[in-house]
Amino acid sequence: MGLVTRLLELDNEHRKRMQPILILFLRMTLTSFFGSIYLRYLNVPHYALGAKGIRLALVLRGIGGFMGVYGLYRSLQYLPLAEATVINFLAPLLGTWLSYWFIRVSFDIREVLAGLLSFIGVILIAQPSSLFSPSHDSAPFVTSNCTGKINVLRTLANGTCLLLGAQPGFPEATSAQRVSAVLFALAGVVGGAVAYCSTLWIGKRAHPLIISNYFAVISAAISGVFVFFVSEAGFRFPADPREYIYLVAVSASGYIMQFLFVKGLQYEASNRSANMVYTQLLFALTFDKMFWDVSPGAPSITGGMLVLVSALYVAMLPKNVKPTEDEERVQLGDGEGFELQASTSS
């Protein structure tokens, strides 16, 4: 999803870039339309609005999800895919804290220390000191224009650039643009944490497809207001078949990701299921190198490693604490609404 979004957001010789809010609107409109049809086809109970008693939580989950994905999309304009992905890794850690304070899901003090270490990692990635220095010698990431000595990776980068219409190399970002991208990414972290916490609170009282569809409908509504009434760029249809394919790919991958993420949280009401997202870093680094021949600089590598190590440490912590009443409700449901095994009705 992140890869194709970044392809849409960057210019090439065939078309102008597509604004993040427009990508989000088109993606969520497509997702909510087909998602609603699929829910109706499955005849899922309460498929339209969800069960009573959790609708406010579903709305909160949708708003938080919108903040999370829009923050990610905006950050991808000026940050390499790997760096934007790493910053997004803070969402499960922050979500763990919110879950403790609001729905009393227990956590270990070691998780707090890991979160602080991750925050240091984000600072290294953002490098805010560059705002106060005119020097660009210490580049946070290294780009290549796919020229010079030919090797296997560069040849692969050239080929994928040509195939997918991406410009080799990553466009140079100013210090202000870079810090702006990091701030949007951090706003997305807050939204993602809210979505994480509200999803835990909903538990098994709603079908995963209902939770995902709420997210899509609310995101489409909010982004639509910005596209038609606020954004200067306004609305436009995809410029060519390639953009249509990209939008279908973004919608499909995003919908599958949301469904599996929600279902994982319903089976394991802890940060362990959420922490599986940290494997995205491996794919993000690979895609950055393959599609744009981008290699992270030393500060970004150090910051990324701090975030990744902290996340893996939290994921592997033993859980010896007896579940609280809230945790048991999240894991087992409270007898109302959707039961996970009854996904269809005859």
C-alpha positions as CSV (number, residue, x, y, z in Angstrom):
1,M,0.0,0.0,0.0
2,G,2.7,2.4,1.0
3,L,4.7,1.6,-2.2
4,V,1.9,2.3,-4.6
5,T,0.8,5.4,-2.7
6,R,4.3,6.8,-3.1
7,L,4.2,6.1,-6.8
8,L,1.0,8.1,-7.1
9,E,2.4,11.0,-5.1
10,L,5.6,11.5,-7.1
11,D,5.8,13.3,-10.5
12,N,7.1,11.6,-13.6
13,E,7.2,12.6,-17.3
14,H,3.8,11.2,-18.0
15,R,1.6,12.8,-15.4
16,K,1.4,15.2,-12.4
17,R,1.5,13.8,-8.9
18,M,-1.8,13.0,-7.1
19,Q,-2.4,14.7,-3.8
20,P,-2.5,12.5,-0.6
21,I,-6.0,13.6,0.3
22,L,-7.3,12.8,-3.2
23,I,-5.7,9.4,-3.1
24,L,-7.3,8.7,0.3
25,F,-10.7,9.9,-1.0
26,L,-10.6,7.7,-4.1
27,R,-9.3,4.7,-2.2
28,M,-11.8,4.9,0.6
29,T,-14.7,5.6,-1.8
30,L,-13.8,2.5,-3.7
31,T,-13.3,0.5,-0.5
32,S,-16.5,1.5,1.2
33,F,-18.6,0.9,-1.9
34,F,-17.4,-2.7,-2.5
35,G,-17.1,-3.3,1.2
36,S,-20.7,-2.4,1.8
37,I,-21.8,-4.7,-1.0
38,Y,-19.7,-7.5,0.4
39,L,-21.2,-7.1,3.9
40,R,-24.7,-7.2,2.4
41,Y,-23.9,-10.2,0.4
42,L,-22.6,-12.0,3.5
43,N,-25.7,-10.8,5.4
44,V,-23.5,-10.0,8.4
45,P,-25.7,-9.0,11.4
46,H,-25.8,-5.2,12.0
47,Y,-23.8,-4.8,8.8
48,A,-25.0,-1.2,8.2
49,L,-24.4,0.6,11.5
50,G,-23.0,-2.0,13.9
51,A,-24.6,-3.2,17.1
52,K,-26.0,-0.7,19.6
53,G,-23.6,0.3,22.3
54,I,-20.4,0.2,20.2
55,R,-21.4,2.7,17.4
56,L,-19.6,5.6,19.1
57,A,-16.4,3.4,19.4
58,L,-16.8,2.5,15.7
59,V,-16.9,6.2,14.8
60,L,-13.9,6.9,16.9
61,R,-12.1,4.0,15.3
62,G,-12.9,5.5,11.9
63,I,-11.7,9.0,12.7
64,G,-8.5,7.7,14.3
65,G,-7.9,5.5,11.3
66,F,-8.4,8.4,9.0
67,M,-5.8,10.4,10.9
68,G,-3.4,7.5,10.8
69,V,-3.5,6.8,7.1
70,Y,-3.6,10.5,6.1
71,G,-0.5,11.2,8.2
72,L,1.3,8.3,6.6
73,Y,0.3,9.5,3.1
74,R,1.5,13.0,3.7
75,S,4.8,11.8,5.1
76,L,5.4,9.7,2.0
77,Q,5.7,12.9,0.0
78,Y,9.1,13.8,1.5
79,L,10.3,10.8,3.4
80,P,11.5,7.5,2.0
81,L,9.1,4.6,2.4
82,A,11.3,3.0,5.1
83,E,11.6,6.1,7.2
84,A,7.8,6.8,7.1
85,T,7.1,3.2,7.9
86,V,9.5,3.3,10.9
87,I,7.8,6.4,12.4
88,N,4.5,4.7,12.0
89,F,5.8,1.9,14.3
90,L,5.2,4.2,17.3
91,A,1.4,3.7,16.9
92,P,1.2,0.3,18.7
93,L,3.4,1.5,21.6
94,L,1.3,4.6,22.1
95,G,-1.8,2.5,21.6
96,T,-0.6,0.3,24.4
97,W,-0.5,3.2,26.8
98,L,-4.0,4.5,25.7
99,S,-5.4,1.0,26.2
100,Y,-4.1,0.9,29.7
101,W,-5.5,4.3,30.7
102,F,-8.9,4.0,29.0
103,I,-9.8,0.3,28.9
104,R,-7.4,-1.0,31.6
105,V,-5.5,-3.4,29.4
106,S,-2.3,-4.2,31.5
107,F,1.2,-3.5,30.3
108,D,4.7,-3.9,31.5
109,I,7.0,-1.0,32.7
110,R,9.5,-2.3,30.2
111,E,7.1,-1.4,27.4
112,V,7.2,2.2,28.6
113,L,11.0,2.2,28.5
114,A,10.9,0.7,25.0
115,G,8.5,3.5,23.9
116,L,11.0,6.1,25.1
117,L,13.8,4.4,23.2
118,S,11.6,4.4,20.1
119,F,11.0,8.1,20.6
120,I,14.7,8.7,20.5
121,G,14.9,6.7,17.3
122,V,12.2,8.9,15.7
123,I,14.3,12.0,16.6
124,L,17.3,10.5,14.9
125,I,15.2,9.9,11.8
126,A,13.7,13.4,11.8
127,Q,16.9,15.2,12.6
128,P,15.2,18.5,13.6
129,S,18.6,20.2,14.1
130,S,18.7,20.5,10.3
131,L,16.2,23.3,10.6
132,F,18.8,25.5,12.3
133,S,21.7,24.5,10.0
134,P,22.2,25.6,6.4
135,S,24.5,22.7,5.8
136,H,23.2,19.7,3.9
137,D,26.3,17.7,4.2
138,S,24.7,15.2,6.6
139,A,22.0,13.9,4.4
140,P,19.4,11.8,6.3
141,F,19.2,9.5,3.3
142,V,21.2,8.9,0.2
143,T,19.7,8.9,-3.3
144,S,20.9,7.9,-6.6
145,N,19.9,9.0,-10.1
146,C,20.5,5.5,-11.4
147,T,23.6,6.6,-13.4
148,G,27.2,5.7,-13.1
149,K,28.6,2.3,-12.4
150,I,26.2,-0.5,-13.3
151,N,25.5,-3.2,-10.8
152,V,22.7,-5.7,-10.2
153,L,20.7,-3.5,-7.8
154,R,21.0,-0.4,-9.9
155,T,20.0,-2.3,-13.0
156,L,17.0,-3.7,-11.1
157,A,16.1,-0.2,-9.9
158,N,16.3,1.2,-13.4
159,G,14.0,-1.6,-14.7
160,T,11.4,-1.2,-12.0
161,C,11.5,2.6,-12.4
162,L,10.8,2.2,-16.1
163,L,8.1,-0.5,-15.6
164,L,6.1,1.4,-13.0
165,G,6.7,4.9,-14.2
166,A,8.7,6.0,-11.2
167,Q,11.5,8.5,-11.5
168,P,14.8,6.9,-10.4
169,G,16.1,8.5,-7.2
170,F,14.2,10.3,-4.6
171,P,13.4,14.1,-4.9
172,E,15.5,16.2,-2.6
173,A,13.4,17.6,0.3
174,T,14.2,20.8,2.2
175,S,14.6,20.8,5.9
176,A,11.2,22.4,6.4
177,Q,9.5,19.8,4.1
178,R,11.2,16.9,5.9
179,V,10.3,18.1,9.4
180,S,6.7,18.8,8.2
181,A,6.6,15.2,6.9
182,V,7.7,13.9,10.2
183,L,5.1,16.0,12.1
184,F,2.4,14.6,9.8
185,A,3.7,11.1,10.4
186,L,3.6,11.7,14.2
187,A,0.0,13.0,13.9
188,G,-0.7,9.8,12.1
189,V,0.8,7.8,15.0
190,V,-1.7,9.5,17.4
191,G,-4.6,8.6,15.0
192,G,-3.3,5.0,14.7
193,A,-3.1,4.7,18.4
194,V,-6.6,5.9,18.9
195,A,-7.8,3.4,16.2
196,Y,-5.8,0.6,18.0
197,C,-7.3,1.4,21.4
198,S,-10.9,1.7,20.1
199,T,-10.5,-1.6,18.2
200,L,-9.4,-3.4,21.4
201,W,-12.4,-1.9,23.2
202,I,-14.8,-3.1,20.5
203,G,-13.3,-6.6,20.7
204,K,-15.4,-9.3,19.2
205,R,-18.7,-7.3,19.4
206,A,-18.4,-6.4,15.7
207,H,-17.4,-8.3,12.6
208,P,-13.9,-7.3,11.4
209,L,-15.5,-6.3,8.1
210,I,-17.9,-3.9,9.9
211,I,-15.0,-2.2,11.7
212,S,-13.0,-1.9,8.4
213,N,-16.0,-0.6,6.6
214,Y,-16.7,2.1,9.2
215,F,-13.1,3.2,8.8
216,A,-13.5,3.4,5.0
217,V,-16.9,5.2,5.0
218,I,-15.7,7.8,7.6
219,S,-12.4,8.4,5.8
220,A,-14.2,8.8,2.5
221,A,-16.6,11.4,4.0
222,I,-13.8,13.4,5.7
223,S,-11.4,13.3,2.8
224,G,-14.3,14.2,0.4
225,V,-15.0,17.4,2.3
226,F,-11.3,18.4,2.0
227,V,-11.1,17.5,-1.7
228,F,-14.2,19.4,-2.8
229,F,-14.3,22.3,-0.4
230,V,-10.8,22.9,1.1
231,S,-8.0,21.5,-1.1
232,E,-6.7,23.8,-3.8
233,A,-5.8,20.8,-6.0
234,G,-9.4,19.7,-6.0
235,F,-10.8,16.6,-7.6
236,R,-9.5,14.8,-10.7
237,F,-9.9,11.4,-12.2
238,P,-6.9,9.1,-12.7
239,A,-4.9,10.3,-15.7
240,D,-4.2,6.9,-17.3
241,P,-4.8,3.2,-16.9
242,R,-1.7,2.9,-14.7
243,E,-3.2,5.2,-12.1
244,Y,-6.4,3.2,-12.1
245,I,-4.4,0.1,-11.5
246,Y,-2.5,1.8,-8.7
247,L,-5.8,2.9,-7.0
248,V,-7.2,-0.6,-7.2
249,A,-4.0,-2.0,-5.7
250,V,-4.0,0.6,-2.9
251,S,-7.7,-0.1,-2.1
252,A,-7.3,-3.9,-2.2
253,S,-4.1,-4.0,-0.1
254,G,-5.3,-1.5,2.4
255,Y,-8.6,-3.3,2.9
256,I,-7.0,-6.7,3.4
257,M,-4.5,-5.1,5.8
258,Q,-7.2,-3.5,7.9
259,F,-9.3,-6.7,8.0
260,L,-6.4,-8.9,9.1
261,F,-5.2,-6.3,11.6
262,V,-8.6,-6.1,13.3
263,K,-9.0,-9.8,13.3
264,G,-5.6,-10.2,14.8
265,L,-6.5,-7.8,17.6
266,Q,-9.7,-9.7,18.3
267,Y,-7.9,-13.0,18.8
268,E,-5.0,-11.5,20.8
269,A,-6.0,-8.4,22.8
270,S,-2.5,-7.2,23.5
271,N,0.3,-5.4,21.7
272,R,1.8,-8.6,20.4
273,S,-0.6,-8.9,17.4
274,A,-0.1,-5.2,16.6
275,N,3.6,-5.6,16.7
276,M,3.6,-7.8,13.7
277,V,3.5,-4.7,11.6
278,Y,7.1,-4.1,12.3
279,T,8.0,-6.6,9.6
280,Q,7.0,-3.9,7.2
281,L,10.4,-2.3,7.6
282,L,12.1,-5.1,5.7
283,F,9.7,-4.6,2.7
284,A,10.0,-0.9,2.9
285,L,13.8,-0.9,2.8
286,T,13.7,-3.4,-0.1
287,F,11.2,-1.3,-2.1
288,D,13.2,1.9,-1.5
289,K,16.2,0.3,-3.0
290,M,14.5,-1.5,-5.8
291,F,12.2,1.3,-7.0
292,W,14.2,4.5,-6.2
293,D,17.7,3.3,-5.5
294,V,17.4,5.0,-2.1
295,S,19.7,4.0,0.8
296,P,19.2,5.4,4.3
297,G,22.0,7.5,5.9
298,A,23.7,6.6,9.2
299,P,21.4,8.6,11.5
300,S,18.2,7.2,10.0
301,I,19.6,3.6,10.2
302,T,20.5,4.2,13.8
303,G,17.0,5.6,14.6
304,G,15.3,2.9,12.6
305,M,17.2,0.2,14.5
306,L,16.2,1.7,17.9
307,V,12.5,1.7,16.9
308,L,12.7,-1.9,15.5
309,V,14.7,-3.3,18.4
310,S,12.3,-1.7,20.9
311,A,9.3,-3.1,19.1
312,L,10.7,-6.6,18.8
313,Y,11.7,-6.5,22.5
314,V,8.1,-5.6,23.5
315,A,6.7,-8.3,21.2
316,M,8.8,-11.0,22.9
317,L,8.1,-10.0,26.5
318,P,6.5,-12.8,28.4
319,K,3.0,-12.1,29.6
320,N,2.6,-13.5,33.1
321,V,-0.1,-11.1,34.3
322,K,-3.6,-12.6,34.7
323,P,-6.0,-10.8,32.3
324,T,-8.1,-8.1,33.9
325,E,-11.9,-8.1,33.5
326,D,-11.6,-5.6,30.6
327,E,-9.1,-7.7,28.9
328,E,-11.3,-10.8,29.2
329,R,-14.2,-8.8,27.8
330,V,-12.1,-7.7,24.9
331,Q,-10.9,-11.2,24.2
332,L,-14.2,-13.1,24.7
333,G,-16.8,-10.4,24.0
334,D,-19.7,-9.6,26.3
335,G,-22.3,-11.7,24.7
336,E,-23.7,-8.9,22.6
337,G,-23.3,-8.3,18.9
338,F,-21.2,-10.4,16.6
339,E,-19.6,-13.7,17.5
340,L,-16.6,-14.3,15.3
341,Q,-17.5,-17.8,14.2
342,A,-20.9,-16.7,12.9
343,S,-19.8,-14.6,10.0
344,T,-22.9,-15.4,7.9
345,S,-26.5,-16.1,8.6
346,S,-28.7,-18.5,6.6
